[in-house]
Structures are given as C-alpha cells and as structure tokens.
Amino acid sequence: MTVTVRRAYVDGRHGQMHVRTAGLRVGSRPPLLCIHMSPMTGRVFEPLLGAIGTDRLAVAFDTPGFGLSDPPPAPPGIDDYAADLLSGLAALDLTGPFDVMGYHTGAMTSVALALRAPDRVRRVIMISAPVFTADELARLNAYYAHREPQPDGSHLVKRWQGFLYHHLRPGCTIEDVADVFRDALLGGRNEWWGHRAAFAYDLASALAKVRQPVLILNPGDDLDVQTRRAAGASPASRLLELPAWGHGFLDQHTVEATQLVRGFLDAAAGHEFTSLTVPPSASGPRYPQRIGSLPPDA
C-alpha cells in the first residue's frame, strides 16, 4: 500500500522551495524529513515517501539551488542548508519534533539539523556518513569543481560518464540512470555548490556531538569506505552494512528499505537498534566490486 506523493511550493529564506509530501500527521508519529544528495532533488525519495506516508507525514524538499527550488545568493554551507530546511518546515506549519533521513550531502545536513535543533530532531538516519582524508578531499574537490560549458558538450559527457560509473548496477538499466541524471542537471551553473559544502564539513567532529539515536546505512556505493570511518563517531549510533545496495536502492527495494526505516523510527526509546536486520536484497556481495569514490580516469 502506498499513498499519493504531492508537490507544492513554500516560501523559504531565499525564495520558493519545491517540496514533495505524502501522508498526514497521524497519532504520535513525528513527520519524517528526507534530504537528498547534491546536486540531485527530492525525487530520489518519492517511492519511500509514498510507502512510509501510510502512517505518518513524509516530506522531501529540493534544497535551495537544486531541483525546482530557488538558489541562495552565494554558495551555502551545510549549516545553511539546515537553516533553510527548518524554514521550509515552518512554512509547512511543522514546528514540533521530527525525524530526519539524509542521503550523502543530505546525511551531513541531517547531522547539522540534529545539532541546530536538538529539542526537535528525534532520530537520524544517514545514507552514508563519509569521513574523508585530506588526500581524498583534494581529489574530490578537483573532480567535482565547476566545469565551464563547452561548445561540443564535453562538460556534460564527462558528468554523464561519472554518473553512469556510480549508478549502473544489476536491476538498473542505462535508461533508468538517464532518467535520474536529468535531476543532476537542474542545479545548472550552481551544481558544484553542494559538493563544496559537503567537502568543507567536519562530519566526524559534528557526529561526536550528536546525542540522538543515529542509524548509519552503508550501501555499496562510492562512499562505503569513507562511511566505515564513522562507526562509533556518535555515542548513540549503529552502522549497518548493506553491500548489495547502491544508488537506486530506494526505487529497486522500496518495500525492504521502508521496513528498515520504519523499524528504526518506530522502536521504543532505548531499543532503536534492537530488531534491525540487514534486508535479504542488501546482504549479497558488493556490486560493483570495484571500490573507489572516483572513476579510474578521474
């Protein structure tokens, strides 16, 4: 069973913010705020929103500058994204406690939210929690730097090749990857802002200050090696290895992903991790077997 995912706009700190919502505020379950990676959009969470929205309100904004949300006047930091999302929740008249689930850049923003609003953020789910070395940061900043448009479109070809390298896996066709790739282009000339913010954020130090329960999901994607370094960084956290999942798992394994999320969010206080198990589809060998945050020719 799923519910309809609806789209709307609200007024944020820097103009309009595009938002997807599903479900209603039901009983004592707090809303779930989902935060996408950059430079993507909230569409990555649509299957999850429709599934988990059957018993709570689920919300996914396009963060400012991405998707259909207006950009801020200057490149933001992770803390700026957290402030923007709080303003978006306020515009939806959601001023009470909420749970948060972030994906890559969004995972960092979820930690920033937990620290900025500790009385409101109840539980945190991170899809990857990358802790980078100085060498990795230098290479990543160079690879994800802004590329000036070229007459022959080679700047787009380079982005497509990297995107395909990270996203193509069993159960996902090139057509599927191409459909998602269009979201990566909506950031326009500001597409590098999210990576800049992520690479400047000291996630390990921030995680050490988080007191809410934190579930770190580590799929077999381009940040799995760096995510293992976050194990134990937060005093109330657990890292769950999901090697057979990668980008696209919310579309390919919606039911199992929703069950995993719901199990953590709905558990009694103090027992958040007691009944968590690795879903069967996530427990196989890592694919692709190659390991690395960047393509070989980067």
C-alpha positions as CSV (number, residue, x, y, z in Angstrom):
1,M,0.0,0.0,0.0
2,T,1.2,3.5,-0.8
3,V,-0.2,7.0,-0.7
4,T,0.0,9.8,-3.2
5,V,3.1,12.0,-3.3
6,R,2.1,15.6,-3.8
7,R,4.2,18.5,-4.9
8,A,4.0,22.2,-3.8
9,Y,5.9,25.3,-3.2
10,V,6.5,27.2,0.1
11,D,8.4,30.4,0.8
12,G,11.8,29.8,2.2
13,R,14.7,32.1,3.2
14,H,15.9,32.6,-0.4
15,G,12.7,32.4,-2.4
16,Q,10.5,29.5,-3.2
17,M,11.2,25.9,-2.1
18,H,9.8,23.0,-4.0
19,V,8.6,20.2,-1.7
20,R,7.1,16.7,-2.0
21,T,4.8,15.4,0.7
22,A,3.0,12.2,1.4
23,G,0.6,11.1,4.1
24,L,-0.7,13.0,7.1
25,R,0.2,13.7,10.7
26,V,-1.1,10.6,12.4
27,G,-1.1,9.9,16.1
28,S,2.2,10.4,17.9
29,R,4.5,9.6,15.0
30,P,6.6,12.7,14.1
31,P,7.0,13.7,10.5
32,L,9.9,12.3,8.5
33,L,12.1,14.9,6.7
34,C,14.1,13.4,3.8
35,I,17.1,15.3,2.4
36,H,18.6,14.4,-0.9
37,M,22.2,14.3,-2.0
38,S,23.6,17.0,-4.2
39,P,23.2,18.0,-7.0
40,M,20.0,15.9,-7.1
41,T,16.4,16.5,-6.0
42,G,13.8,15.2,-3.6
43,R,12.5,12.9,-6.3
44,V,15.0,10.3,-5.1
45,F,12.8,9.7,-2.1
46,E,9.4,9.5,-4.0
47,P,9.0,5.7,-3.6
48,L,9.9,5.9,0.1
49,L,7.6,8.9,0.7
50,G,4.6,7.0,-0.8
51,A,5.3,3.9,1.2
52,I,6.1,5.3,4.6
53,G,3.4,8.0,4.2
54,T,0.8,5.4,5.0
55,D,1.2,6.1,8.8
56,R,2.9,9.4,9.1
57,L,3.7,12.6,7.2
58,A,6.8,12.4,5.0
59,V,8.5,15.5,3.5
60,A,11.3,16.0,0.9
61,F,12.4,19.4,-0.2
62,D,14.5,20.3,-3.2
63,T,17.3,22.0,-1.2
64,P,17.9,25.6,-2.3
65,G,19.7,25.9,-5.6
66,F,18.7,22.3,-6.7
67,G,15.7,20.8,-8.4
68,L,13.0,23.5,-8.6
69,S,14.0,25.5,-5.5
70,D,15.3,29.0,-5.8
71,P,19.1,29.3,-5.1
72,P,20.6,31.3,-2.3
73,P,22.7,34.4,-3.3
74,A,26.0,32.7,-2.6
75,P,27.4,29.2,-2.2
76,P,26.0,27.8,1.1
77,G,27.5,25.6,3.8
78,I,25.9,22.5,5.4
79,D,24.7,24.6,8.3
80,D,23.0,27.0,5.8
81,Y,21.1,24.0,4.2
82,A,20.0,23.0,7.7
83,A,18.6,26.5,8.4
84,D,16.9,26.5,5.0
85,L,15.1,23.3,5.8
86,L,13.9,24.5,9.2
87,S,12.4,27.5,7.4
88,G,10.7,25.2,4.9
89,L,9.2,23.1,7.7
90,A,8.0,26.2,9.4
91,A,6.3,27.2,6.2
92,L,4.5,23.9,6.3
93,D,3.4,24.7,9.8
94,L,5.6,21.8,11.1
95,T,7.2,23.3,14.3
96,G,7.3,20.2,16.5
97,P,9.6,17.2,16.7
98,F,10.6,15.4,13.6
99,D,12.8,12.5,12.4
100,V,15.3,13.1,9.6
101,M,16.8,10.9,6.9
102,G,19.6,12.2,4.7
103,Y,21.4,10.9,1.7
104,H,25.1,11.7,1.2
105,T,25.2,15.6,1.3
106,G,21.7,15.3,2.9
107,A,23.2,13.0,5.6
108,M,25.6,15.7,6.6
109,T,22.7,18.2,6.7
110,S,20.7,15.8,8.9
111,V,23.6,15.9,11.5
112,A,23.7,19.7,11.3
113,L,19.9,19.7,11.9
114,A,20.3,17.4,14.9
115,L,22.8,19.9,16.4
116,R,20.9,23.0,15.4
117,A,17.6,21.8,16.7
118,P,18.3,19.1,19.4
119,D,15.0,19.6,21.0
120,R,13.1,18.9,17.7
121,V,15.2,16.3,15.9
122,R,14.2,12.9,17.4
123,R,16.1,10.3,15.4
124,V,18.5,10.4,12.5
125,I,19.1,8.1,9.5
126,M,22.1,8.6,7.4
127,I,22.6,7.0,4.0
128,S,26.4,7.1,4.1
129,A,28.4,9.1,6.6
130,P,31.6,9.9,4.8
131,V,34.7,10.9,6.8
132,F,37.3,12.0,4.3
133,T,41.1,12.1,4.4
134,A,42.9,15.2,3.3
135,D,44.1,13.4,0.1
136,E,40.6,12.3,-0.7
137,L,39.3,15.8,-0.2
138,A,41.9,17.3,-2.6
139,R,40.9,14.8,-5.3
140,L,37.2,15.1,-4.8
141,N,37.3,18.9,-4.8
142,A,39.2,18.8,-8.0
143,Y,36.9,16.3,-9.7
144,Y,33.6,18.0,-8.6
145,A,34.8,21.5,-9.4
146,H,32.6,23.6,-11.7
147,R,33.2,22.9,-15.4
148,E,32.6,25.7,-17.8
149,P,30.2,24.8,-20.6
150,Q,31.9,23.7,-23.8
151,P,30.6,24.1,-27.4
152,D,30.9,20.4,-28.0
153,G,29.1,19.4,-24.8
154,S,32.1,17.6,-23.4
155,H,31.4,19.0,-20.0
156,L,28.1,17.1,-20.0
157,V,29.7,14.0,-21.4
158,K,32.2,14.0,-18.5
159,R,29.4,14.3,-15.9
160,W,27.4,11.6,-17.6
161,Q,30.3,9.2,-17.6
162,G,31.0,9.7,-13.9
163,F,27.3,9.4,-13.1
164,L,26.9,6.2,-15.1
165,Y,30.0,4.7,-13.3
166,H,28.4,5.2,-9.9
167,H,24.8,4.4,-10.7
168,L,24.8,1.5,-13.2
169,R,24.3,-1.9,-11.4
170,P,22.2,-5.1,-11.7
171,G,18.5,-4.3,-11.8
172,C,19.2,-0.8,-13.1
173,T,19.3,0.0,-16.8
174,I,21.0,2.7,-18.7
175,E,17.6,4.2,-19.3
176,D,17.0,4.3,-15.5
177,V,20.3,6.1,-15.0
178,A,19.5,8.6,-17.7
179,D,16.1,9.3,-16.1
180,V,17.8,10.1,-12.8
181,F,20.6,12.0,-14.5
182,R,18.2,14.8,-15.6
183,D,17.8,15.7,-11.9
184,A,21.6,16.2,-11.6
185,L,21.4,18.9,-14.3
186,L,18.7,21.0,-12.6
187,G,21.4,22.7,-10.5
188,G,22.6,24.5,-13.6
189,R,25.8,26.5,-13.1
190,N,25.5,26.0,-9.3
191,E,25.7,22.2,-9.5
192,W,29.0,22.2,-7.6
193,W,27.7,24.1,-4.5
194,G,26.5,21.0,-2.7
195,H,29.8,19.1,-3.1
196,R,31.7,22.2,-2.0
197,A,29.6,22.4,1.2
198,A,29.9,18.6,1.9
199,F,33.7,18.6,1.5
200,A,34.1,21.6,3.8
201,Y,32.0,20.0,6.6
202,D,33.8,18.3,9.5
203,L,31.4,15.4,9.8
204,A,33.4,13.4,12.4
205,S,33.5,16.3,14.8
206,A,29.8,17.0,14.3
207,L,28.8,13.4,14.8
208,A,30.6,13.3,18.1
209,K,28.3,16.0,19.4
210,V,25.0,14.3,18.4
211,R,23.1,12.7,21.2
212,Q,20.0,11.5,19.3
213,P,20.0,7.9,18.0
214,V,21.7,7.7,14.6
215,L,21.3,4.8,12.2
216,I,24.1,4.9,9.5
217,L,23.2,2.9,6.4
218,N,26.3,1.9,4.4
219,P,25.3,0.7,0.9
220,G,27.9,-0.5,-1.5
221,D,28.3,2.8,-3.3
222,D,31.0,5.4,-3.9
223,L,31.3,6.4,-0.2
224,D,31.3,3.0,1.6
225,V,35.0,3.1,2.5
226,Q,34.7,6.6,4.0
227,T,31.5,5.7,5.8
228,R,33.1,2.9,7.8
229,R,35.3,5.5,9.4
230,A,32.1,7.0,11.0
231,A,31.5,3.8,13.0
232,G,31.2,4.8,16.7
233,A,31.6,8.5,16.0
234,S,28.3,9.3,17.5
235,P,27.7,8.0,21.1
236,A,24.3,6.6,20.2
237,S,24.8,5.2,16.7
238,R,25.0,2.0,14.8
239,L,26.4,1.4,11.3
240,L,24.6,-1.2,9.2
241,E,26.4,-2.7,6.2
242,L,24.2,-3.0,3.1
243,P,26.8,-4.0,0.5
244,A,24.4,-5.2,-2.2
245,W,22.5,-1.9,-2.3
246,G,23.7,1.1,-4.1
247,H,22.4,4.2,-5.8
248,G,18.8,3.5,-6.8
249,F,18.0,1.1,-3.9
250,L,15.1,3.2,-2.8
251,D,13.5,2.6,-6.2
252,Q,14.6,-1.1,-6.6
253,H,14.0,-2.2,-3.0
254,T,11.3,0.2,-1.7
255,V,9.5,-2.3,0.5
256,E,12.6,-3.5,2.3
257,A,14.0,0.0,2.6
258,T,10.7,1.2,4.1
259,Q,10.6,-1.7,6.6
260,L,14.2,-0.9,7.7
261,V,13.4,2.8,8.1
262,R,10.1,2.1,9.9
263,G,11.7,-0.4,12.3
264,F,14.2,2.2,13.5
265,L,11.8,5.1,13.7
266,D,9.0,3.1,15.5
267,A,11.1,1.2,18.0
268,A,10.7,2.1,21.7
269,A,13.1,4.6,23.2
270,G,16.3,2.8,24.1
271,H,15.6,-0.1,21.7
272,E,16.1,1.7,18.4
273,F,18.7,-0.8,17.1
274,T,17.4,-4.0,18.8
275,S,15.5,-5.5,16.0
276,L,17.4,-4.1,13.0
277,T,18.4,-6.7,10.4
278,V,20.0,-6.5,7.0
279,P,17.4,-7.0,4.3
280,P,18.0,-10.0,2.1
281,S,18.5,-8.0,-1.0
282,A,21.2,-5.9,0.7
283,S,23.2,-8.8,2.1
284,G,24.8,-10.1,-1.0
285,P,28.3,-9.3,-2.4
286,R,29.1,-5.7,-3.1
287,Y,28.4,-4.6,-6.6
288,P,30.2,-3.2,-8.4
289,Q,33.2,-5.0,-7.0
290,R,35.4,-2.0,-7.8
291,I,35.9,0.2,-4.9
292,G,36.6,3.9,-5.1
293,S,34.9,7.3,-4.9
294,L,36.0,8.4,-8.4
295,P,36.1,6.7,-11.8
296,P,39.5,5.2,-12.7
297,D,40.2,8.0,-15.2
298,A,39.4,10.8,-12.8
